[in-house]
Amino acid sequence: MRRAARMRDRVGMRPREAAVPAALIIVGLATLPLINHASTVDRPVDGLAAVLVVATGSAPALRRRWPALALLATAAGASAYLLMRYPYGPILLPVAVCSYAVARGRHPRRAAVWAAPALVLLLGHVLVDGGPGIDGLIPGIAWVTVPFTLGLARRLVVEAQQRERAETERRIVDAERLRLAQEVHDVVGHGLAAIQMQADIALHLREARPAMAHEALAAISAASAEALDELRVTLAAITPSDRAPAAGLARVADLCARVRTAGVAVDLDVEGHPHPLPAAADLAAYRVVQEALTNVVKHSPHPRARVAIHHRPRGVDLRITNQTWDTAHADGFGITGMRRRVEHLGGCFAAGPAPGVFTVTATIPRDLP
């Protein structure tokens, strides 16, 4: 199939490749009588001049596959034409076309290596007896250097655009990876924190109070099942479906209930009318509450927390507090992720200790940027 595609591409390129040489030949032959009439000092045009115009104008057909060879061929043809003292004319246009193609299609150093001998060939007629002399250097050089510069500029622009496009794609991929990593961290971290606490309880009470150890094991089973279900929902976001509802503030009560089974007393206060939030804002609010409670389970010496949710017409305010003795604090991956989520939506986030408490606050707007 790839071979067939390449054959189709080659067949499709032939008309486009032939259009430019055909135009150059037509223009060159059509203008020969005109320049012959206008010139009084050059050799009159004849059949040989027409042959050179056709040969030189045909060489640009090779410019896409062999641009260097095409440039040398056009320079040699134009130089032979001018050495025979035929009048200046459009026979120099193929040289300009191929000079542009070399600079456009080859690395600048390699292009310059091929352009230099082509320029020498083209300027051969300048220094011969009866030629235009030094005065003809600048026009001769311009037929190569000007299109070469334009082709090089075009190549640099295209390469810059390709680098920018690749960098944009890389940033998109990195952002998506970070988003998925944050989602998995929040889901798995919350579930593992609850499982770890219940496992510690089971180990501590397995001999003294087997009944409570059994309850702890049952809670571990329930927490792991819920974490797996939420992880499936999160991963399903890669290929969205309607099979499972996405996490949101409507599920905060269930979240608090799961945390209570892990041994943390959670007080939930909801104020205001719960206006529907955009999906991204609703999920971010849920993840902030989830991660804050997970940190309580993992780090707080006091297994108690208070979750306050205040619905406002323009957004929602979140406040999660718990007692703590530790005043030292450094943002970890969880808090950094919460801040990134909220600020990405145009909201405000803060987390840190105060005398006797640790507080997480977030304001998430209803109108997203």
N, C-alpha and C positions, 0 to 999 in steps of 0.2 A: 504493500500500500504506500509506503514511503517513496519507493521508486516511481510509482505512478504519479504521486503528488509532485515529485521533482520534475517528471516529464511534462506534466501540465503546466508547472511554473515556467519551464523553459519555452514551451510553445506559446504561453501567454506573454512572454517578454519579447518575443521576436518583433511583433509590430511596433512596440514602443522603441526598441533598439534601432529599428530601421527608419523610424520617422525622422530622427535628427540627421543621420547621414543623407537621406533623400532630400531633406530641405537644404542642407549645405550644398549638395551637388546642383540642385535646381537653381539656387541663388548664384552659385559660382558661374554656371554656364550662361544664365540669363544676363549676368552683368559683364561678361567678357566683351561683347560688342560695345557696350557703353564705355568701359574703361579704355578700350582700344581707341575709341573715337576721342576721348578726353585727353589721352596721353600723346605727346609729340616727341618725346625723347626716348621712350622705351621701344623694345622690339615689338612689332605688330603681333597680335595673337594669331595662332594658327591651330591646326589639329593637335599638335603636341601639347600646346597649352591646355586644350580641352581635356586631353588624356590625363595630364597632371592634376587638373581640377577634380576630375572624377576619382582618380586614385587617392588623392589627399582627402577628398570629402568622404570617401568610403571607410577610411581608417577609424573614425569615431564609432563605428559599429562594434569595435572590440573594447570600447572604453570601460564597460562594466566588468568584464571578465579579465581582461589584460590591459588595464589603463596605462601602464608604463610603456608597453609595446605600442599601443595606439598613439601615445604622445610622441615617441621617437619616429614613428612612421609619418605622422602629420608634419613634424618638424623637417624630416628629410624631404618629403614631397614639396613643402612650401619653399624650402631652401633651394631645391633644384629648379623650381619655377622662377625664383628670383635671380638665381645665378645665370639663367638664360636671358635675363634682362626683360622679362615680361613685366607689364605694369602691375603695380600694387593693386590689390583688390580683395574680395571676400575669400580668397584661398587661405588667408590667415585665420579665418574664423574657426576651422577645424582644430588648429593649434590651440586656440583659446579654450575651446570646448574640452579637449583632452587634458589641457593643463589644469582646468577646474576639476576634472574627474580624478586625476592623480592625487591632488591635494585632498579631495573629498573622501576618496576611498582608501588611502594608504596612510600609515603612520607618518607624521610630519618629517622625520629624518629620512625615511625611505623615499618619501615623495620628493624631497629636496635632492636626493641623490640622482633620481631620474630626471628631474626638471633641469638640472645643471647641464648635462650633455645635450638635451633638447634645445636649450637656449643657445649653446655654442653652435649647434647645427643651423639654427635659424639665423644666426648673425653672420654666417659664413659669407653672405653676399655683400656685407657692409664694407669689408676691407679689400675686396678684389679691385683690380683696375677698372675704372669706370663705374664703380658702385657709388652709393650715396655717401660713403665715408663716415667720419665720426658723427655727422649730423643724423645718421640713420640709426645710431645705437639706441637712443632713447625710445623711439617708436618700436624698434624691434624687441627691446627688453620688455616693453609694456605689454605686448601680446602674450607673454608668458607669465610675467610677475603679477599683473593685475588679476587675471582669472585664478591664478594659483593662490593668491591671497584671499580671494572670495571663497574658494573651495575650502581652504584651511579654516577660515572663520566659520563657515557652515559646519564643518566637521566638529570644531570645538563647541559650537552651540549645541549640536545634537548630543555630543558626549556629556555635556553638562546637564542637559535635560534627562538623559538616561541615568546619570548618577543621582539626580534629584528624585527621579521616579523610584529608583531602587532604594534610596534612603527613606522615602515616604512609605514604601511597602514594608521596609524593615521596621520602621516605627510602628506601623499598624500591627504587624505581627508581634512585636515586643509588647505593645499595649494589650493585645488580646491574651498573650501568655500571662502577663501580669494580672489581668482581670481573672482569668481562670485559676491562677495560683492563689489569688486572694479568696475566691469563692471556695476552693477546696480547703484552704487553710481554715476559713471560718467554720465550714461544716465539719470537717474532720477534727479540728482542734476542739470544738465544742463537745462533740461526741466523746472523744478520747478523755477530755478532762472529767466528764461525768463518769465515764467507765473507771478511770483511775481512782476517783474518790470512792466509788462503791467497792472496788476491788480492795482498797485499803481497809474499808470497814469490814468486808468479809474476812480478810486475813486476821484482823484484830479480834473478831468475835467468833471465829470458826469453832473454837473449843468452849469458850465461856458461854456463849449464847448462840447456839447453832441455828435457832429460828431466825434471828436477825441476819445471820450470815446468809441464810437461804433467801431472805428478802433482798439482800444486797445483790446476790447473784441474779435474781429475777430482774432487778433494776438494771444490771449490766446488760442482760439480754435485751430488755426493752430499749435501752439507750443505744445499743449497737444497731438494732433494727431500724430505729428512727434515723440514726445518722446515715445508714446505708440508703434509706429511702430518700433523704434530702440530698445525698450525694448523687443519686440517680437523677433527681430533678435538675440539679445543677449541671450535670454533664449533658442532660437532654437539651439544655439551652443551646448547645452547639448545633443540634438538629431539632429545632423547636417542634413541639407537638402539643396537643391539648389533653394529653393523658393525665398530667399531674399539675396541680396549681402551683404557681411560683410562690416563694416565701414573701411575706408582707406583714404589715402591722396587724392584719386580721388574725395572724397566727401567733402573736406575741403571748397571749394567754396560755396557749399550749407550750410555748417555749418556757415560760415561767414555771409551768407545772413540771416539765422535765427537769428543770434545774432544782426544783424542790425535792424531787426523788433522789437527786444526787446529794442531798443533805444541806442545801442552802435555803434558808428562809427568804422568800422573795415577796415583797409588797408591790403590787401593781396599782397605780393610780392613773386613770384616764380622764382627761378633762376636754370639754369642747365637743363639737359635733364632728365625727370622723368623716370628713369629706374625702371622696376618692382621690388618691394620689396617682401621678403617672407611675408606670411600672418601675422605671429606674429609681425614682425617689422612694417608692414603697419598699423595694428590695433593699436599698441602701439603709433606710431607717431600721428595718428588721435586722440587718447585719450588724449595725452599730449596737443595738440592744443585745444581740446574741454574743458578740465578741466581748462586750463589757461584762456580761454575766459569766462568760467563760473565764475571764481574768479573775473574777471573784472566786470562782471554784478553784482555780489553779493557785492563786497567790494570796488571797486574803486570809488573815488569821481569824477573822470573825465571819462565820458562815451566814451572813445576812446582807441583803441588798434591797434597795428601793428603786423601782422603775417608775418614772413619771413621764407621761405622754400628754402633751397639750396640743390639741388640734386647733389651728387658727385658719381663717379664710385664706391666708396667703401661704400657708405651709404648716409644718409641724415642728414642735420643740421637744427634744428628748433630754432627759436628765437621769443618769444612773449613778447612785451613790452607795458606798459601803464603808464601814469602819475599817481603819487600818492604823497600825502603830508605825509603819515604815514611812518616813518622810522622803527617803531617797527615791528617785524615779528617773528612768530613761526609757524613751519610746522604743518599743519593740516592733516586730513585724505587724502584730495585730493592731496596735494603736496607729501606726503609720498607715496601714490599710484603711482604717476607719476614716482618718483625716483625708486621705486621697479620695475615697468614695464621696464624702460630703462636699469637699471643695470642688471636685469635678462637676458637681451639680449646681455650683454657685452658692453653696451654703457655708455655714460657719461651724467650726469644730474646736473643742478644747478638752484636754484631759490632763489631770495632775492632782497632786495631793494638796490638802489643806489641813489645818490642825485637826487631827483625829479622823479625817475622812479622805476618801479618794473619789473624785467626781469626774464623770464623763458627760459633757454636754454637746448637743448638736442641734443646729437649726437647718432644716431642709426646706427649700422653697417649693411651692406648688408649680410655679411657672419656671420650667427649666430653661437654661440658656440655649 
